């Protein structure tokens, strides 16, 4: 099984990279985690142009057969148990791979959102796309633990 995160930009904060590395290590018991960082656009670029360019870069990493989740403020909120069930369902349906796109500071282009099989929201709060990456990996780890009936989720 493979989970591929596609994200604009690099993470520079040590506390985030340490957390991401920890959850990648924990997830390695259940799946391969691949993180594809695509170049992000500078804040000086007009928003529509930045969204379009980042969207092209994200979609270039998604094959036509991929199951694609997008982290979207306008997506649906799920419980951890529901997310676990969707993850396993989509891994089985999608040839053992799920691609997950996290937008940059401007969000996701309409083209990426329209390509998505699932639109997922972690709540109506705003958080950095770098922080979303860490929280998503934790929730995927939690999802595997729930599915396997292993202790972690309370």
Helices and strands as residue ranges (DSSP letters): E 2-8, H 14-27, E 32-38, H 47-59, E 67-77, H 80-93, E 97-102, H 110-115, E 118-121, H 129-148
